[in-house]
Amino acid sequence: MLAFVLQRLIQAVMVMVSVAFIAFLLFQYVGDPVLFMLGQGNHIEVIMKDGKIYKQD
């Protein structure tokens, strides 16, 4: 039973590292998805805060 639990924990860690690596690659080479959502018409005044998009006055 202990061997099974250790095997599953090792698999879980490998999955988490793989997902983090894939997310890192996507952000590095594809770009930030927030910039794609904003579009090209917005300027630097649009900021991201607490998961919401705000425009500065």
Phi, psi and omega in degrees: 000319180295322179296321179296315180296317178296320179298316180293323177295318178296319177296320180296318179295319179297321178294317180296319178295320179296315179295318178297320179294317179296318178297318178300314180297319179297317180292324182288316191255336179265319179121174181281125181295335179296320179296325177291324179291324182289325181086178184274346184284346183267154182252187184293347180292340180280123183235162178252126180215125177055036177078005179236153181262127180237149172254136178282145178278000000 
